[in-house]
Amino acid sequence: MSTLKIEDYDRLRSKLPNRTGGWVPGTAVYCRGYDMMDDLVGRVDFFQSLVLNITGQLPEERFAKWLHAAHICVSWPDPRIWCNQIGAYAAMARATVNAASSFGNLAADSVMYGQGTLPIGTRLIQRLHTQHLNEKKSVEEIVDQEIERKGGKVNIMGFARPLASGDERVVAMRRTAKNLAYQDGAHMQLALAIEELLYNRYSETMNFTGYLCAFMSDLGYSAEQVHRIFALIVVNGVTASFSEEAEKPVDSFLPLRCEDIEYTGPAKRALPDMTDE
């Protein structure tokens, strides 16, 4: 529901306030105080410009390299993955690559997996860090309270994985971060301590969401900024699956016969005669 008043609408009428930037036809294109053609094009990485647009701050080059690695290691060209299946089906339906990529990417914006987990995980690790630092709660107390909040279930965002034990993406990203001379900050240290406790108790480990949220929190990014920076993180795999299926005949992706479907609904029954006599 809008909180604007009549006078606000009058003030904004026929105006487009914009602090991010804009195009001055025939002169220049500006972004957060930079002249894009002179200051950014050919001088900074795409991910640096993305973060600049979102946050107003131009990050260092090594962070862009870390972002590149993060986007590569989580976007797999496997059509069995939920969002990638949409890309494959879109190709089978002969939709455009933009439609396929958009819908596949949107399917990953879920609170169960994909980008939708990131703001939740970021708020969680930041809240737990505050409790650990300011309220002096131990790692054991933090884990116990989160399990209690979930009704006794070991279901802490960023820690656990439904289909596999461990997470190869975390291993790869920790190696990448080390090669880029990143040190574990306070949020990452807490996340690793939580992982150790959960592994010893329940054989659960930190997943990619947990790692990414802790890393980004150590760099000072908010939950909203993390969500925006990684908005397109799965699109590589979606487009790969689209491209594979686009070269195949129509209707060739996962065809089924009627007998492949196990019907478990009500048994067949007679349809009442509803015609007027």
Secondary structure, 3 states (H helix, E strand, C coil): CCCCCHHHHHHHCCCCCCCCEEEECCCEEEECCEEHHHHHCCCCCHHHHHHHHHHCCCCCHHHHHHHHHHHHHHCCCCCCCHHHHHHHHHHHCCCCHHHHHHHHHHHCCCCCCHHHHHHHHHHHHHHHHHHHHCCCCCHHHHHHHHHHHCCCCCCECCECCCCCCCCHHHHHHHHHHHHCCCCCCHHHHHHHHHHHHHHHHHCCCECHHHHHHHHHHHCCCCHHHHHHHCCCCCHHHHHHHHHHHHCCCCCCCCCCCHHHCCCCCCCCCCCCCCCCC
